[in-house]
Amino acid sequence: MGIKIDEYDKICVIEIDGDFSADNARLAALALEEKSQQRKVVNFVFDMGKCSFVDSEGLEILLSMKRRCEDLFGQIKLARLDENCRTILQITRLEHRFEAHADLTQALKTMR
């Protein structure tokens, strides 16, 4: 449970391990804020391969982080969403707000 952060050529990958709620969501938001503060990194990919649930707080934080990145002319993309997370985005009508990719490599390639 937790998050793992890696950087690939000025793109920050935040891997979510466990539910994207409460602590994991706040940790991801702090990481994004820290990385984007000096504008060194403004593009982020959330690797959701080990995540099977996103709660309302997680969705709120994702939207907030998306706005922050867009303010800095960056972007957020999601990778490896499972069926449950896709359904949550559809039910909340947020699937059109986030670009999602089947795998991490594909998401990283679209950032260039």
C-alpha positions as a printed NumPy array, in Angstrom:
array([[  0.   ,   0.   ,   0.   ],
       [  1.267,   3.463,  -0.864],
       [  2.727,   5.255,  -3.834],
       [  5.965,   4.934,  -5.77 ],
       [  7.414,   7.84 ,  -7.733],
       [  9.74 ,   7.605, -10.738],
       [ 10.855,  10.156, -13.302],
       [ 11.372,   9.43 , -16.988],
       [ 12.702,  12.287, -19.079],
       [ 10.823,  15.058, -17.208],
       [  7.676,  12.956, -16.831],
       [  6.744,  11.885, -13.327],
       [  5.14 ,   8.46 , -12.958],
       [  3.158,   7.973,  -9.77 ],
       [  2.328,   4.314,  -9.192],
       [ -0.653,   3.775,  -6.923],
       [ -0.501,   0.595,  -4.831],
       [ -3.896,   0.014,  -3.235],
       [ -7.025,   2.137,  -3.251],
       [ -6.739,   5.72 ,  -4.502],
       [ -8.346,   7.233,  -1.439],
       [ -7.409,   9.056,   1.76 ],
       [ -3.666,   8.633,   2.391],
       [ -2.663,   7.45 ,  -1.102],
       [ -4.539,  10.345,  -2.723],
       [ -2.994,  12.901,  -0.368],
       [  0.501,  11.445,  -0.865],
       [  0.07 ,  11.659,  -4.637],
       [ -1.129,  15.271,  -4.37 ],
       [  1.882,  16.188,  -2.217],
       [  4.257,  14.509,  -4.676],
       [  2.704,  16.359,  -7.605],
       [  2.885,  19.674,  -5.758],
       [  6.511,  19.097,  -4.815],
       [  7.552,  18.039,  -8.324],
       [  5.681,  20.844, -10.072],
       [  6.593,  23.636,  -7.656],
       [  9.791,  24.575,  -9.483],
       [  8.126,  23.743, -12.814],
       [ 10.766,  21.095, -13.428],
       [  8.073,  18.473, -13.951],
       [  4.599,  19.341, -15.222],
       [  3.616,  16.054, -16.908],
       [  2.375,  13.16 , -14.815],
       [  1.218,   9.616, -15.487],
       [ -0.72 ,   7.788, -12.81 ],
       [ -0.008,   4.063, -13.049],
       [ -3.199,   2.501, -11.677],
       [ -2.231,  -1.131, -12.349],
       [ -2.275,  -2.023,  -8.635],
       [ -5.338,   0.088,  -7.824],
       [ -8.864,  -1.281,  -7.918],
       [-10.837,   1.501,  -6.251],
       [-11.026,   5.3  ,  -6.367],
       [-13.241,   7.059,  -3.834],
       [-14.76 ,  10.552,  -4.013],
       [-11.752,  12.101,  -2.272],
       [ -9.424,  10.423,  -4.757],
       [-11.494,  11.728,  -7.68 ],
       [-11.534,  15.225,  -6.196],
       [ -7.763,  15.167,  -5.772],
       [ -7.255,  13.835,  -9.325],
       [ -9.346,  16.71 , -10.701],
       [ -7.479,  19.24 ,  -8.577],
       [ -4.114,  17.87 ,  -9.726],
       [ -5.291,  17.964, -13.348],
       [ -6.176,  21.662, -13.013],
       [ -2.799,  22.36 , -11.383],
       [ -0.935,  20.659, -14.237],
       [ -2.976,  22.442, -16.891],
       [ -2.219,  25.783, -15.191],
       [  1.463,  24.939, -15.692],
       [  0.834,  23.802, -19.3  ],
       [  1.329,  20.169, -18.337],
       [ -0.911,  17.141, -18.395],
       [ -2.038,  14.123, -16.405],
       [ -2.709,  10.764, -17.978],
       [ -3.875,   7.505, -16.46 ],
       [ -2.381,   4.113, -17.282],
       [ -3.468,   0.512, -16.638],
       [ -6.938,   1.257, -15.238],
       [ -8.782,  -1.878, -14.197],
       [-12.449,  -2.424, -15.027],
       [-13.656,  -1.216, -11.621],
       [-11.774,   2.108, -11.848],
       [-13.043,   2.599, -15.424],
       [-16.595,   2.009, -14.199],
       [-16.127,   4.533, -11.369],
       [-14.952,   7.154, -13.885],
       [-17.933,   6.368, -16.14 ],
       [-20.509,   6.491, -13.33 ],
       [-19.148,   9.84 , -12.147],
       [-19.019,  11.046, -15.765],
       [-15.318,  11.835, -15.472],
       [-13.964,   9.382, -18.062],
       [-13.851,  12.159, -20.694],
       [-11.739,  14.363, -18.372],
       [ -8.793,  11.953, -18.241],
       [ -6.855,  10.379, -21.061],
       [ -6.382,   6.713, -20.205],
       [ -3.978,   4.199, -21.761],
       [ -3.784,   0.417, -21.604],
       [ -0.139,   0.424, -20.527],
       [  2.474,   2.725, -19.051],
       [  4.743,   2.749, -22.115],
       [  1.886,   3.924, -24.34 ],
       [  0.992,   6.71 , -21.878],
       [  4.616,   7.871, -21.709],
       [  4.937,   7.911, -25.512],
       [  1.938,  10.231, -25.855],
       [  3.663,  12.831, -23.654],
       [  6.334,  13.635, -26.236]])
